[in-house]
């Protein structure tokens, strides 16, 4: 890592999840600055506007040194160059993620060979979550309280018109909350092997 190193962590973040937060915080341990670059995304119909998504991310990282949040549009490598970044940070949940991310990394490398792509594996607890399935469960009143940061939960509550008690008092007929995954420690965290249950 060079002095004043900057990495860009791009995404739509519709909404930001605990999986995203984990990658961002770990990236901040490697780089001096991680810029959470919130994409406009004209190809989808996001639940939240660009301004709302930027606001959510800023609320999640308020007061955290080394993490900045900005909107961006256009080519990612051009944004990274203008921001003085030498790396693009990406999270991987599974092999299927790698196939897509590898192609994108090669394209970005073709466009700008001086910008590297750094992959970080998602925390074991968050490997199954995505913004899409968070919205699907939340829209039906299911409990996603332990899968997103508190500021995001408040925005989801307003977006879907849920009562103030949601998600801690589930709505009638709502899907049950998923069982929490076991914590990993020691060599389990290195090799990605779940702890042995006795």
C-alpha positions as CSV (number, residue, x, y, z in Angstrom):
1,X,0.0,0.0,0.0
2,X,1.3,3.4,-0.9
3,X,1.0,6.6,1.0
4,X,-2.5,8.2,0.8
5,X,-3.8,5.1,-1.1
6,X,-7.4,5.3,-2.3
7,X,-9.7,2.5,-3.3
8,X,-13.1,2.9,-5.0
9,X,-16.0,0.6,-3.8
10,X,-18.7,1.0,-6.4
11,X,-22.3,-0.2,-6.4
12,X,-25.9,0.6,-6.7
13,X,-26.4,0.0,-2.9
14,X,-30.2,-0.3,-3.3
15,X,-30.0,-0.7,-0.3
16,X,-26.7,-1.0,1.5
17,X,-26.4,-4.3,3.4
18,X,-24.2,-5.7,6.2
19,X,-22.3,-7.6,3.5
20,X,-21.4,-4.3,1.8
21,X,-20.5,-2.7,5.2
22,X,-18.2,-5.6,6.0
23,X,-16.2,-5.3,2.7
24,X,-16.0,-1.5,3.1
25,X,-14.7,-1.7,6.7
26,X,-12.1,-4.3,5.7
27,X,-11.1,-2.3,2.8
28,X,-10.5,0.7,5.1
29,X,-8.0,-1.5,7.0
30,X,-5.9,-1.9,3.8
31,X,-6.3,1.5,2.1
32,X,-6.0,5.0,3.6
33,X,-9.4,5.9,2.0
34,X,-12.2,3.9,0.7
35,X,-14.7,5.9,-1.5
36,X,-18.1,4.3,-1.5
37,X,-19.1,5.3,-5.1
38,X,-22.9,5.1,-5.4
39,X,-23.9,4.5,-9.0
40,X,-26.8,6.3,-10.7
41,X,-27.7,3.0,-12.5
42,X,-30.0,3.9,-15.4
43,X,-30.4,0.2,-16.3
44,X,-32.6,-0.7,-13.3
45,X,-35.5,0.8,-11.5
46,X,-34.1,1.2,-8.0
47,X,-36.3,1.4,-4.9
48,X,-34.4,4.4,-3.6
49,X,-33.3,7.4,-5.6
50,X,-29.7,8.2,-6.0
51,X,-29.9,10.9,-3.4
52,X,-31.5,8.5,-0.9
53,X,-28.9,5.8,-1.5
54,X,-26.1,8.3,-1.0
55,X,-27.8,9.6,2.2
56,X,-28.2,6.1,3.6
57,X,-24.5,5.3,3.0
58,X,-23.4,8.5,4.6
59,X,-25.6,7.8,7.7
60,X,-24.1,4.4,8.0
61,X,-20.5,5.7,8.0
62,X,-21.0,9.1,9.7
63,X,-17.9,9.9,11.7
64,X,-15.9,7.0,10.4
65,X,-12.4,8.0,9.4
66,X,-11.1,6.9,6.0
67,X,-14.6,6.1,4.4
68,X,-16.2,8.6,2.1
69,X,-19.4,8.4,0.1
70,X,-20.0,10.0,-3.3
71,X,-22.4,9.6,-6.2
72,X,-21.0,8.8,-9.6
73,X,-22.0,8.2,-13.2
74,X,-20.1,7.2,-16.3
75,X,-17.2,4.8,-16.6
76,X,-15.9,3.6,-13.3
77,X,-12.2,3.7,-14.4
78,X,-12.6,7.4,-15.4
79,X,-14.2,8.2,-12.0
80,X,-11.3,6.3,-10.2
81,X,-8.7,8.2,-12.2
82,X,-10.3,11.6,-11.4
83,X,-10.5,10.6,-7.8
84,X,-6.8,9.6,-7.7
85,X,-7.6,6.0,-6.8
86,X,-5.3,3.2,-7.7
87,X,-7.7,0.3,-7.0
88,X,-11.3,-0.8,-7.3
89,X,-12.5,-2.9,-4.4
90,X,-15.0,-5.7,-5.0
91,X,-16.6,-8.3,-2.7
92,X,-17.2,-11.9,-3.6
93,X,-19.9,-14.1,-2.1
94,X,-19.6,-17.2,-4.2
95,X,-18.0,-18.7,-7.4
96,X,-20.9,-17.3,-9.4
97,X,-19.9,-13.8,-8.3
98,X,-16.3,-14.4,-9.4
99,X,-17.3,-15.3,-13.0
100,X,-19.0,-11.9,-13.5
101,X,-16.5,-9.9,-11.5
102,X,-13.6,-11.4,-13.3
103,X,-15.0,-10.3,-16.6
104,X,-15.6,-6.8,-15.3
105,X,-12.1,-6.6,-13.8
106,X,-10.6,-7.6,-17.2
107,X,-12.6,-4.9,-19.0
108,X,-11.6,-2.3,-16.5
109,X,-8.0,-3.4,-16.8
110,X,-8.3,-3.1,-20.6
111,X,-9.6,0.5,-20.2
112,X,-7.0,1.5,-17.7
113,X,-4.1,-0.8,-17.0
114,X,-2.9,1.4,-14.0
115,X,-6.0,0.7,-11.9
116,X,-6.0,-2.7,-10.1
117,X,-9.1,-4.7,-9.0
118,X,-8.9,-6.1,-5.4
119,X,-11.3,-8.9,-4.4
120,X,-12.3,-9.6,-0.8
121,X,-14.3,-12.6,0.2
122,X,-17.6,-11.8,2.0
123,X,-17.9,-12.6,5.7
124,X,-19.4,-16.1,6.1
125,X,-22.5,-14.6,7.8
126,X,-23.4,-12.5,4.8
127,X,-22.6,-14.7,1.9
128,X,-26.3,-15.4,1.0
129,X,-27.6,-11.9,1.2
130,X,-28.1,-9.3,-1.6
131,X,-29.9,-6.0,-2.0
132,X,-32.4,-7.8,-4.1
133,X,-33.4,-10.5,-1.6
134,X,-33.3,-7.9,1.2
135,X,-36.0,-5.9,-0.6
136,X,-38.0,-9.0,-1.4
137,X,-38.2,-10.1,2.2
138,X,-38.7,-6.5,3.6
139,X,-41.5,-5.8,1.1
140,X,-43.5,-8.8,2.6
141,X,-42.8,-7.6,6.1
142,X,-40.1,-10.2,6.9
143,X,-37.4,-9.5,9.5
144,X,-34.2,-8.2,7.9
145,X,-33.2,-6.3,11.0
146,X,-29.9,-8.2,11.4
147,X,-29.0,-8.0,7.7
148,X,-28.8,-4.3,7.2
149,X,-27.5,-1.3,9.2
150,X,-30.0,0.5,11.4
151,X,-30.2,3.6,9.1
152,X,-31.1,1.4,6.2
153,X,-33.8,-0.4,8.2
154,X,-35.4,3.0,8.9
155,X,-35.4,3.8,5.2
156,X,-36.9,0.4,4.3
157,X,-39.6,0.9,6.9
158,X,-40.7,4.2,5.3
159,X,-40.4,2.9,1.7
160,X,-42.7,0.0,2.4
161,X,-45.0,1.8,4.8
162,X,-44.4,-0.6,7.7
163,X,-45.4,0.3,11.3
164,X,-42.7,1.6,13.7
165,X,-42.6,-1.8,15.4
166,X,-41.4,-3.5,12.2
167,X,-39.3,-5.7,11.9
168,X,-39.0,-6.6,15.5
169,X,-42.8,-7.4,15.7
170,X,-43.3,-9.2,12.3
171,X,-46.3,-8.4,10.3
172,X,-49.0,-11.1,10.0
173,X,-48.1,-13.7,7.5
174,X,-44.5,-12.3,7.1
175,X,-41.7,-14.8,6.4
176,X,-39.7,-15.8,9.4
177,X,-36.2,-14.3,10.0
178,X,-33.4,-16.6,8.9
179,X,-31.4,-18.4,11.6
180,X,-28.1,-16.7,12.3
181,X,-25.0,-18.3,11.0
182,X,-22.3,-19.5,13.5
183,X,-19.3,-17.2,14.1
184,X,-16.0,-18.3,12.7
185,X,-12.6,-17.9,14.4
186,X,-9.0,-19.1,14.1
187,X,-8.2,-21.3,11.1
188,X,-11.9,-21.6,10.3
189,X,-11.8,-18.0,9.1
190,X,-8.8,-18.7,6.9
191,X,-10.0,-21.8,5.1
192,X,-13.7,-20.9,5.1
193,X,-14.8,-24.1,7.0
194,X,-17.7,-23.7,9.4
195,X,-16.9,-24.5,13.0
196,X,-17.7,-28.1,14.0
197,X,-20.9,-28.4,15.9
198,X,-20.8,-30.7,18.9
